Amino acid sequence: MRKLSLAIAAASMTLPMALPVAPAMAHDGYYKGKTWKDSRGRWRCKRSNGTTGMLIGGAAGALAGRAIDTRGERATGTILGAAAGALLGREVERGRSRCR
């Protein structure tokens, strides 16, 4: 059993070295990760649309707005905080990734 496990471990270390690997920077018009070349020859990059930041920012803003607005029903502070937090979270999420 020990020889079998040693053989499997040795094969798992040598097999990735034996396989041919394509160059990582070769862009031939197909999607290769964060950047790709479109049909007109221009470089494009994948960016986040900001949905995650908007949701997290809206929730955090609603909690902060509710804590700040201490008079009455507190609905106004919650709604305004959620809106401001969602906008801020979306911009933070979209501005995080730069593609050059």
ABEGO torsion letter per residue (X at the ends): XAAAAAAAAAAAAAAAAABBBBBAABBAGBBAEABBBBAAGBBBBBBBAGAAAAAAAAAAAAAAAAAABABEAGAAAAAAAAAAAAAAAAAAAAAABBBX
